[in-house]
Amino acid sequence: METNSSLSTDSVPSAALLQHLDEYFPKFSPEITKMICKAHGLSTKDERVHALFSIVVEIFLDKLFCSPSSSCIYDVDNRNKKDLKTHLIFSELVEVLKDYDIDTEFVNRFHQPNETGFEQ
């Protein structure tokens, strides 16, 4: 199912997210997330959606493979965000995914707003 929607200020909680997406160099290729989505019958004309998925995969893999002694984005023991830019993207990611009718349950497992280590 192809959506014609684009990532715009109507569906993004803040303009800062778009700026961070444009500046962010994903460590997990958006081309791979595009292939995964295509395999499940999903596609979009807005490439930034795949950048968002890349960030989700990166966060998931970081959480999966982190050990307490490694310098990961997330501290396994107390879930403190170590990278502010990733924190800013992640804190808005759930809302963006909701606008695209994407189940965010797996994302919510990693996001504990009261345990981020940053002031709200």
HELIX and SHEET records of a PDB file:
HELIX    1   1 ALA A   15  GLU A   23  1                                   9    
HELIX    2   2 PRO A   30  ALA A   39  1                                  10    
HELIX    3   3 GLU A   47  PHE A   65  1                                  19    
HELIX    4   4 LEU A   84  ASP A   99  1                                  16    
HELIX    5   5 GLU A  105  ASN A  108  1                                   4    
HELIX    6   6 PRO A  113  GLU A  115  5                                   3    
SHEET    1   A 2 GLU A   2  THR A   3  0                                        
SHEET    2   A 2 SER A  43  THR A  44  1                                        
END                                                                             
